[in-house]
Amino acid sequence: MLPLALLLPLAGCHAPRDKALPTSMKQLEGTWLNAYEENEGDTLAYRPNSYAFPPSRGRAGFAIQPFGRFIQYDIAPTDGLTDRPGTWTAKSPTKLRIHFDDNSQPDYTLEVVSLEEGVLRVIRR
């Protein structure tokens, strides 16, 4: 058994991350649309709405706004987008809890896997 004095320096060590994570919620603010061509398993890829996406019949997404405001964009029956307003709450440095104003859907969590080179990767739980 190692003495406590030897374990304390190890407590602050972390394995290096493979992916870059945002350093603040401010980096997540904006409108993100699903780049479904880049989804990998349960990890969803999103790019800013200003990205030159290939042609598609529609792209779902969301907007993370200041002061905890959130808008989810779903594909409408006419292939346009319909918006569902709600709120986000930071549950950890990498997890946002999403709640809809009209309670039409259950709350869910967006776990940020990475944010690098203009691609936001999340897991929806």
DSSP file (Angstrom, degrees, kcal/mol; ACC not computed):
  #  RESIDUE AA STRUCTURE BP1 BP2  ACC     N-H-->O    O-->H-N    N-H-->O    O-->H-N    TCO  KAPPA ALPHA  PHI   PSI    X-CA   Y-CA   Z-CA
    1    1 A M              0   0    0      0, 0.0     0, 0.0     0, 0.0     0, 0.0   0.000 360.0 360.0 360.0 132.5    0.0    0.0    0.0
    2    2 A L        -     0   0    0      1,-0.1     5,-0.1     2,-0.1     2,-0.0  -0.574 360.0-109.0 -82.7 141.8    1.3    3.4   -1.0
    3    3 A P    >>  -     0   0    0      0, 0.0     3,-1.4     0, 0.0     4,-1.1  -0.361  28.7-114.8 -64.2 150.1    1.6    6.2    1.5
    4    4 A L  H 3> S+     0   0    0      1,-0.3     4,-1.9     2,-0.2     3,-0.4   0.833 114.0  63.7 -55.6 -36.3   -0.9    9.0    1.0
    5    5 A A  H 34 S+     0   0    0      1,-0.2    -1,-0.3     2,-0.2    -3,-0.0   0.806 103.9  47.7 -61.2 -30.1    1.9   11.5    0.3
    6    6 A L  H <4 S+     0   0    0     -3,-1.4     4,-0.4     1,-0.2    -1,-0.2   0.769 111.1  50.6 -81.9 -26.3    2.8    9.5   -2.8
    7    7 A L  H >X S+     0   0    0     -4,-1.1     4,-1.1    -3,-0.4     3,-0.7   0.805  94.1  72.2 -80.9 -30.4   -0.8    9.2   -4.1
    8    8 A L  H >X S+     0   0    0     -4,-1.9     3,-0.8     1,-0.3     4,-0.6   0.884  93.7  52.5 -57.5 -44.0   -1.6   13.0   -3.9
    9    9 A P  H >4 S+     0   0    0      0, 0.0     3,-0.6     0, 0.0    -1,-0.3   0.843 108.3  53.4 -62.1 -28.8    0.5   14.0   -6.8
   10   10 A L  H X4 S+     0   0    0     -3,-0.7     3,-1.4    -4,-0.4    -2,-0.2   0.745  91.6  74.4 -75.5 -22.6   -1.2   11.4   -9.0
   11   11 A A  H << S+     0   0    0     -4,-1.1    -1,-0.2    -3,-0.8    -3,-0.1   0.807  96.7  48.2 -62.5 -29.8   -4.7   12.7   -8.1
   12   12 A G  T << S+     0   0    0     -4,-0.6     2,-0.3    -3,-0.6    -1,-0.3   0.502  90.2 103.4 -88.6  -4.1   -4.3   15.7  -10.4
   13   13 A C    <   -     0   0    0     -3,-1.4     2,-0.4    -4,-0.2    -3,-0.0  -0.583  48.1-175.7 -82.5 139.7   -3.0   13.7  -13.3
   14   14 A H        -     0   0    0     -2,-0.3     3,-0.1     3,-0.0    -2,-0.0  -0.973  31.3-106.8-131.2 147.9   -5.4   13.0  -16.2
   15   15 A A        -     0   0    0     -2,-0.4     2,-0.0     1,-0.1     0, 0.0  -0.471  49.7 -97.3 -67.4 144.1   -4.9   10.9  -19.3
   16   16 A P        -     0   0    0      0, 0.0     2,-0.3     0, 0.0    -1,-0.1  -0.350  40.0-121.3 -63.5 144.2   -4.5   13.1  -22.4
   17   17 A R        -     0   0    0      1,-0.1     4,-0.0    -3,-0.1    -3,-0.0  -0.638   8.0-150.4 -87.9 144.7   -7.6   13.6  -24.4
   18   18 A D  S    S+     0   0    0     -2,-0.3     2,-0.3     2,-0.0    -1,-0.1   0.776  82.6  50.9 -78.2 -28.6   -7.9   12.5  -28.0
   19   19 A K  S    S-     0   0    0     94,-0.1     2,-0.4    -3,-0.0    -2,-0.1  -0.821  85.3-116.5-116.6 149.4  -10.4   15.3  -28.8
   20   20 A A        -     0   0    0     -2,-0.3    95,-3.1    -3,-0.0    -2,-0.0  -0.678  29.6-159.5 -83.2 135.0  -10.5   19.0  -28.1
   21   21 A L        -     0   0    0     -2,-0.4    73,-0.1    93,-0.3    93,-0.1  -0.823  28.2 -95.5-111.1 152.4  -13.3   20.2  -25.8
   22   22 A P        -     0   0    0      0, 0.0     3,-0.1     0, 0.0    -1,-0.1  -0.367  21.8-148.4 -64.6 146.6  -14.6   23.7  -25.5
   23   23 A T  S    S+     0   0    0      1,-0.2     2,-0.3    -2,-0.0     3,-0.0   0.590  80.1  15.1 -91.4 -11.9  -13.0   25.8  -22.7
   24   24 A S  S >  S-     0   0    0      1,-0.1     3,-1.1    69,-0.0     4,-0.3  -0.985  75.2-113.8-154.5 159.6  -16.3   27.7  -22.2
   25   25 A M  G >> S+     0   0    0     -2,-0.3     3,-1.7     1,-0.2     4,-0.7   0.777 109.5  74.4 -64.0 -25.9  -20.0   27.5  -23.0
   26   26 A K  G >4 S+     0   0    0      1,-0.3     3,-0.9     2,-0.2    -1,-0.2   0.840  88.2  60.0 -56.5 -33.9  -19.5   30.7  -25.1
   27   27 A Q  G <4 S+     0   0    0     -3,-1.1    -1,-0.3     1,-0.2    -2,-0.2   0.715 102.2  53.1 -68.1 -19.8  -17.7   28.5  -27.7
   28   28 A L  G <4 S+     0   0    0     -3,-1.7    36,-0.4    -4,-0.3    -1,-0.2   0.612  82.5 112.3 -89.3 -13.7  -20.9   26.4  -28.1
   29   29 A E    <<  +     0   0    0     -3,-0.9     2,-0.2    -4,-0.7    36,-0.2  -0.354  53.5  60.9 -64.8 138.2  -23.2   29.4  -28.7
   30   30 A G  E    S-A   64   0A   0     34,-2.3    34,-2.5     2,-0.1     2,-0.5  -0.795  91.0 -57.9 137.7-178.3  -24.6   29.5  -32.2
   31   31 A T  E     -A   63   0A   0     -2,-0.2    18,-2.0    32,-0.2     2,-0.4  -0.888  48.8-169.1-103.6 125.2  -26.8   27.6  -34.6
   32   32 A W  E     -AB  62  48A   0     30,-3.4    30,-2.5    -2,-0.5     2,-0.4  -0.945   4.0-163.0-119.0 130.4  -25.6   24.0  -35.3
   33   33 A L  E     -AB  61  47A   0     14,-3.0    14,-2.5    -2,-0.4     2,-0.3  -0.900  32.1-100.3-114.9 145.2  -27.0   21.7  -38.0
   34   34 A N  E     - B   0  46A   0     26,-3.3     2,-1.2    -2,-0.4    12,-0.3  -0.446  21.0-160.5 -68.3 121.0  -26.5   18.0  -38.2
   35   35 A A    >   +     0   0    0     10,-2.6     3,-3.1    -2,-0.3     4,-0.3  -0.659  18.8 177.9 -93.0  73.2  -23.8   16.9  -40.6
   36   36 A Y  G >  S+     0   0    0     -2,-1.2     3,-1.0     1,-0.3    -1,-0.2   0.704  70.7  69.0 -60.4 -20.8  -25.3   13.4  -40.7
   37   37 A E  G 3  S+     0   0    0      1,-0.2    -1,-0.3    -3,-0.1    -2,-0.0   0.740 103.9  45.3 -65.0 -21.2  -22.7   12.3  -43.2
   38   38 A E  G <  S+     0   0    0     -3,-3.1    -1,-0.2     7,-0.2    -2,-0.2   0.366  82.7 123.4-105.8   2.5  -20.2   12.6  -40.4
   39   39 A N    <   -     0   0    0     -3,-1.0     2,-0.4    -4,-0.3     5,-0.2  -0.362  44.0-161.2 -62.5 144.7  -22.1   10.9  -37.6
   40   40 A E  B >   -C   43   0A   0      3,-2.6     3,-2.3     1,-0.0     2,-0.2  -0.903  52.1 -59.5-133.2 104.1  -20.3    7.9  -36.0
   41   41 A G  T 3  S-     0   0    0     -2,-0.4    -1,-0.0     1,-0.3    -2,-0.0  -0.424 121.7 -12.8  62.1-126.8  -22.4    5.5  -34.1
   42   42 A D  T 3  S+     0   0    0     -2,-0.2     2,-0.6    -3,-0.1    82,-0.5   0.415 116.6  99.1 -87.9   3.0  -24.2    7.3  -31.3
   43   43 A T  E <   -CD  40 123A   0     -3,-2.3    -3,-2.6    80,-0.1     2,-0.4  -0.820  63.0-154.7 -93.0 119.8  -21.9   10.4  -31.7
   44   44 A L  E     - D   0 122A   0     78,-3.2    78,-2.4    -2,-0.6     2,-0.4  -0.760   3.7-143.5 -97.7 139.0  -23.7   13.1  -33.8
   45   45 A A  E     - D   0 121A   0     -2,-0.4   -10,-2.6    76,-0.2     2,-0.4  -0.862  18.0-176.2-104.7 133.5  -21.7   15.6  -35.8
   46   46 A Y  E     -BD  34 120A   0     74,-2.5    74,-3.0    -2,-0.4   -12,-0.2  -0.971   5.1-169.1-128.3 143.8  -22.9   19.3  -36.1
   47   47 A R  E     -B   33   0A   0    -14,-2.5   -14,-3.0    -2,-0.4    72,-0.1  -0.902  39.3 -84.8-125.2 157.4  -21.5   22.1  -38.1
   48   48 A P  E >   -B   32   0A   0      0, 0.0     3,-2.2     0, 0.0   -16,-0.2  -0.252  40.5-115.2 -58.2 149.9  -22.3   25.9  -37.9
   49   49 A N  T 3  S+     0   0    0    -18,-2.0     4,-0.2     1,-0.3   -17,-0.1   0.654 114.6  65.6 -64.2 -13.0  -25.3   26.8  -40.1
   50   50 A S  T 3  S+     0   0    0    -19,-0.3    -1,-0.3     2,-0.1   -18,-0.1   0.521  77.7 113.0 -83.4  -6.1  -23.0   28.9  -42.2
   51   51 A Y  S <  S-     0   0    0     -3,-2.2     2,-1.7     1,-0.1    -4,-0.1  -0.357  79.5-114.7 -67.3 145.8  -21.2   25.8  -43.4
   52   52 A A        -     0   0    0     -2,-0.0    -1,-0.1     0, 0.0    -2,-0.1  -0.605  43.8-170.6 -83.2  81.6  -21.5   24.8  -47.1
   53   53 A F        -     0   0    0     -2,-1.7     3,-0.1    -4,-0.2   -18,-0.0  -0.350  26.5-106.2 -69.7 151.1  -23.4   21.5  -46.6
   54   54 A P        -     0   0    0      0, 0.0    -1,-0.1     0, 0.0     0, 0.0  -0.375  59.5 -69.3 -67.6 161.0  -24.0   19.2  -49.5
   55   55 A P        +     0   0    0      0, 0.0     2,-0.3     0, 0.0     0, 0.0  -0.192  66.4 165.7 -54.1 143.3  -27.5   19.2  -50.8
   56   56 A S        -     0   0    0     -3,-0.1     3,-0.1     3,-0.0    -3,-0.0  -0.982  48.7-120.6-156.2 154.4  -30.0   17.6  -48.4
   57   57 A R  S    S-     0   0    0      1,-0.3     2,-0.2    -2,-0.3    -1,-0.0   0.537  92.2 -35.2 -76.6  -5.5  -33.8   17.4  -48.0
   58   58 A G        -     0   0    0     17,-0.1     2,-0.4     2,-0.0    -1,-0.3  -0.716  53.1-136.5 157.5 153.3  -33.4   19.0  -44.6
   59   59 A R        -     0   0    0     -2,-0.2     2,-0.1    20,-0.2   -24,-0.1  -0.978  14.4-145.7-136.1 121.8  -31.1   19.1  -41.6
   60   60 A A        +     0   0    0     -2,-0.4   -26,-3.3   -27,-0.1     2,-0.3  -0.380  37.7 134.6 -74.4 162.0  -32.1   19.1  -38.0
   61   61 A G  E     -AE  33  73A   0     12,-2.3    12,-3.2   -28,-0.3     2,-0.3  -0.943  37.3-118.2-177.4-160.3  -30.2   21.1  -35.5
   62   62 A F  E     -AE  32  72A   0    -30,-2.5   -30,-3.4    -2,-0.3     2,-0.5  -0.985  10.0-131.3-159.7 162.1  -30.2   23.4  -32.6
   63   63 A A  E     -AE  31  71A   0      8,-2.7     8,-2.0    -2,-0.3     2,-0.6  -0.992  11.7-157.3-122.6 126.9  -29.2   26.9  -31.4
   64   64 A I  E     -AE  30  70A   0    -34,-2.5   -34,-2.3    -2,-0.5     6,-0.2  -0.923  24.3-175.8-101.4 117.4  -27.5   27.4  -28.1
   65   65 A Q    >   -     0   0    0      4,-2.8     3,-0.6    -2,-0.6     4,-0.4  -0.712  28.9 -86.6-114.6 161.9  -28.1   31.0  -27.1
   66   66 A P  G >  S+     0   0    0      0, 0.0     3,-1.2     0, 0.0    -1,-0.1  -0.148 105.7  32.6 -60.0 161.8  -26.9   33.2  -24.2
   67   67 A F  G 3  S-     0   0    0      1,-0.2    -2,-0.0    20,-0.0    21,-0.0   0.768 133.0 -64.1  61.2  30.7  -28.7   33.2  -20.9
   68   68 A G  G <  S+     0   0    0     -3,-0.6    20,-2.2     1,-0.2     2,-0.3   0.623  90.2 147.2  77.2  13.9  -29.7   29.6  -21.1
   69   69 A R  E <   - F   0  87A   0     -3,-1.2    -4,-2.8    -4,-0.4     2,-0.3  -0.631  21.5-178.3 -85.8 144.5  -31.9   29.8  -24.2
   70   70 A F  E     -EF  64  86A   0     16,-2.3    16,-3.0    -2,-0.3     2,-0.4  -0.997  13.3-167.7-142.0 140.6  -32.1   26.9  -26.6
   71   71 A I  E     -EF  63  85A   0     -8,-2.0    -8,-2.7    -2,-0.3     2,-0.5  -0.992   9.5-155.3-130.4 125.5  -34.0   26.2  -29.8
   72   72 A Q  E     -EF  62  84A   0     12,-2.5    12,-2.4    -2,-0.4     2,-0.6  -0.860   8.9-151.3 -98.1 133.3  -34.2   22.8  -31.3
   73   73 A Y  E     -EF  61  83A   0    -12,-3.2   -12,-2.3    -2,-0.5     2,-0.3  -0.922  15.9-176.8-107.1 119.7  -34.8   22.7  -35.1
   74   74 A D  E     - F   0  82A   0      8,-2.7     8,-2.8    -2,-0.6     2,-0.4  -0.813  36.3 -98.2-111.2 155.0  -36.7   19.6  -36.4
   75   75 A I  E     - F   0  81A   0     -2,-0.3     6,-0.3     6,-0.2     5,-0.1  -0.598  41.9-140.9 -74.3 125.7  -37.5   18.8  -40.0
   76   76 A A    >   -     0   0    0      4,-2.9     3,-2.2    -2,-0.4    -1,-0.0  -0.368  26.6-101.3 -82.4 163.6  -41.0   19.9  -40.8
   77   77 A P  T 3  S+     0   0    0      0, 0.0    -1,-0.1     0, 0.0    -2,-0.1   0.767 124.8  54.6 -56.7 -25.5  -43.4   17.9  -43.0
   78   78 A T  T 3  S-     0   0    0      1,-0.0     3,-0.1     3,-0.0    -2,-0.0   0.179 122.9-105.4 -94.6  18.0  -42.6   20.4  -45.9
   79   79 A D  S <  S+     0   0    0     -3,-2.2   -20,-0.2     1,-0.2     2,-0.0   0.411  90.9 108.3  72.2   0.3  -38.8   19.7  -45.6
   80   80 A G  S    S-     0   0    0    -22,-0.1    -4,-2.9     1,-0.1     2,-0.4  -0.029  76.1 -89.4 -83.1-161.5  -38.3   23.1  -43.9
   81   81 A L  E     -F   75   0A   0     -6,-0.3     2,-0.4    -3,-0.1    -6,-0.2  -0.909  27.6-161.7-116.9 144.4  -37.5   23.5  -40.2
   82   82 A T  E     -F   74   0A   0     -8,-2.8    -8,-2.7    -2,-0.4     2,-0.3  -0.961  19.5-136.3-117.7 141.4  -39.8   23.9  -37.3
   83   83 A D  E     -F   73   0A   0     -2,-0.4   -10,-0.2   -10,-0.2   -21,-0.0  -0.771  13.5-166.4-106.8 147.2  -38.4   25.3  -34.1
   84   84 A R  E     -F   72   0A   0    -12,-2.4   -12,-2.5    -2,-0.3     2,-0.1  -0.939  20.4-145.2-128.2 104.4  -39.0   24.1  -30.5
   85   85 A P  E     +F   71   0A   0      0, 0.0    16,-1.9     0, 0.0    17,-0.5  -0.375  35.9 131.3 -75.0 149.9  -37.9   26.7  -27.9
   86   86 A G  E     -FG  70 100A   0    -16,-3.0   -16,-2.3    14,-0.3     2,-0.3  -0.851  45.0 -91.7-165.1-158.6  -36.5   25.6  -24.6
   87   87 A T  E     -FG  69  99A   0     12,-2.9    12,-2.4   -18,-0.3     2,-0.4  -0.933  19.4-146.1-134.2 156.7  -33.6   26.2  -22.1
   88   88 A W  E     - G   0  98A   0    -20,-2.2     2,-0.4    -2,-0.3    10,-0.2  -0.950   9.2-168.7-121.8 148.5  -30.2   24.7  -21.5
   89   89 A T  E     - G   0  97A   0      8,-1.7     8,-3.1    -2,-0.4     2,-0.5  -0.998  26.0-122.9-133.9 130.1  -28.5   24.3  -18.1
   90   90 A A  E     + G   0  96A   0     -2,-0.4     6,-0.2     6,-0.2    -2,-0.0  -0.622  29.0 175.7 -73.4 120.3  -24.8   23.3  -17.8
   91   91 A K  E    S-     0   0A   0      4,-2.9    -1,-0.2    -2,-0.5     5,-0.2   0.620  72.4 -14.6 -97.8 -18.9  -24.7   20.1  -15.7
   92   92 A S  E >  S- G   0  95A   0      3,-1.3     3,-0.9     0, 0.0    -1,-0.3  -0.923  88.2 -79.2-164.8 177.0  -20.9   19.8  -16.0
   93   93 A P  T 3  S+     0   0    0      0, 0.0     3,-0.0     0, 0.0    -3,-0.0   0.714 132.6  29.6 -61.6 -17.6  -18.2   21.3  -18.3
   94   94 A T  T 3  S+     0   0    0      1,-0.1    18,-3.3   -73,-0.1     2,-0.4   0.321 108.4  77.9-124.0   7.7  -19.2   18.9  -21.0
   95   95 A K  E <   -GH  92 111A   0     -3,-0.9    -4,-2.9    16,-0.2    -3,-1.3  -0.973  49.7-171.4-128.8 129.1  -23.0   18.3  -20.4
   96   96 A L  E     -GH  90 110A   0     14,-2.5    14,-2.8    -2,-0.4     2,-0.5  -0.960  15.7-145.5-114.2 130.5  -26.0   20.4  -21.2
   97   97 A R  E     -GH  89 109A   0     -8,-3.1    -8,-1.7    -2,-0.5     2,-0.5  -0.853  17.7-152.9 -94.6 126.1  -29.4   19.5  -19.9
   98   98 A I  E     +GH  88 108A   0     10,-3.7    10,-1.6    -2,-0.5     2,-0.4  -0.860  15.4 179.0-106.0 131.0  -32.1   20.5  -22.4
   99   99 A H  E     -G   87   0A   0    -12,-2.4   -12,-2.9    -2,-0.5     2,-0.4  -0.995  21.1-135.8-130.2 136.2  -35.7   21.3  -21.3
  100  100 A F  E >   -G   86   0A   0      5,-0.4     3,-1.6    -2,-0.4   -14,-0.3  -0.765  11.9-135.3 -96.1 137.3  -38.5   22.4  -23.7
  101  101 A D  T 3  S+     0   0    0    -16,-1.9   -15,-0.1    -2,-0.4    -1,-0.1   0.839 105.9  43.9 -57.0 -37.5  -40.8   25.3  -22.7
  102  102 A D  T 3  S-     0   0    0    -17,-0.5    -1,-0.3    -3,-0.0   -16,-0.1   0.381 102.9-128.3 -93.0   5.4  -44.0   23.4  -23.7
  103  103 A N    <   +     0   0    0     -3,-1.6    -2,-0.1     1,-0.1     4,-0.1   0.757  64.6 138.6  55.0  26.7  -43.0   20.1  -22.1
  104  104 A S        +     0   0    0      2,-0.1    -1,-0.1     1,-0.0    -3,-0.0   0.693  67.1  30.6 -76.0 -18.9  -43.8   18.4  -25.4
  105  105 A Q  S    S-     0   0    0     -5,-0.1    -5,-0.4     3,-0.0     3,-0.1  -0.956  94.0 -98.1-134.4 153.5  -40.7   16.2  -25.2
  106  106 A P        -     0   0    0      0, 0.0    -2,-0.1     0, 0.0    -8,-0.0  -0.371  48.6 -97.2 -66.2 151.3  -38.8   14.7  -22.3
  107  107 A D        -     0   0    0     -8,-0.1     2,-0.3    -7,-0.1    -8,-0.2  -0.285  47.8-174.4 -59.9 154.0  -35.7   16.5  -21.1
  108  108 A Y  E     -H   98   0A   0    -10,-1.6   -10,-3.7    -3,-0.1     2,-0.4  -0.946  20.3-120.0-146.4 169.5  -32.4   15.2  -22.5
  109  109 A T  E     -H   97   0A   0     -2,-0.3    16,-3.0   -12,-0.2     2,-0.6  -0.931   9.6-153.7-115.6 135.3  -28.7   15.7  -22.1
  110  110 A L  E     -HI  96 124A   0    -14,-2.8   -14,-2.5    -2,-0.4     2,-0.6  -0.947  13.7-161.8-102.1 117.3  -26.2   16.7  -24.8
  111  111 A E  E     -HI  95 123A   0     12,-2.8    12,-2.1    -2,-0.6     2,-0.5  -0.898  15.1-135.7-101.4 118.0  -22.7   15.5  -23.9
  112  112 A V  E     + I   0 122A   0    -18,-3.3    10,-0.3    -2,-0.6     3,-0.1  -0.604  25.7 176.1 -76.4 121.4  -20.0   17.3  -25.8
  113  113 A V  E     -     0   0A   0      8,-3.2     2,-0.3    -2,-0.5     9,-0.2   0.836  65.0 -23.4 -90.4 -42.3  -17.4   14.8  -27.1
  114  114 A S  E     - I   0 121A   0      7,-1.6     7,-2.8   -93,-0.1    -1,-0.4  -0.986  40.9-157.0-163.9 160.3  -15.3   17.3  -29.0
  115  115 A L  E     + I   0 120A   0    -95,-3.1     2,-0.3    -2,-0.3     5,-0.2  -0.829  41.5 135.9-142.5 100.9  -15.3   20.7  -30.7
  116  116 A E  E >   + I   0 119A   0      3,-2.0     3,-1.7    -2,-0.3    -2,-0.0  -0.996  61.6   4.0-151.6 143.7  -12.6   21.0  -33.2
  117  117 A E  T 3  S-     0   0    0     -2,-0.3    -1,-0.1     1,-0.3     3,-0.1   0.844 128.5 -54.7  52.1  40.7  -12.1   22.3  -36.8
  118  118 A G  T 3  S+     0   0    0      1,-0.2     2,-0.5   -71,-0.1    -1,-0.3   0.612 112.4 116.7  74.4  12.8  -15.7   23.6  -36.8
  119  119 A V  E <   - I   0 116A   0     -3,-1.7    -3,-2.0   -72,-0.1     2,-0.6  -0.965  47.9-161.1-119.1 122.5  -17.3   20.3  -35.9
  120  120 A L  E     -DI  46 115A   0    -74,-3.0   -74,-2.5    -2,-0.5     2,-0.5  -0.898   9.6-164.4 -98.9 120.7  -19.2   19.8  -32.7
  121  121 A R  E     +DI  45 114A   0     -7,-2.8    -8,-3.2    -2,-0.6    -7,-1.6  -0.929  16.6 166.3-110.8 127.3  -19.6   16.2  -31.7
  122  122 A V  E     -DI  44 112A   0    -78,-2.4   -78,-3.2    -2,-0.5     2,-0.5  -0.916  31.9-139.7-135.8 159.6  -22.2   15.2  -29.1
  123  123 A I  E     -DI  43 111A   0    -12,-2.1   -12,-2.8    -2,-0.3     2,-0.6  -0.993  21.3-143.8-117.6 128.5  -24.0   12.3  -27.7
  124  124 A R  E       I   0 110A   0    -82,-0.5   -14,-0.2    -2,-0.5    -2,-0.0  -0.827 360.0 360.0 -95.1 124.4  -27.6   12.8  -27.0
  125  125 A R              0   0    0    -16,-3.0   -15,-0.1    -2,-0.6    -1,-0.1   0.346 360.0 360.0-123.3 360.0  -28.8   10.9  -23.8
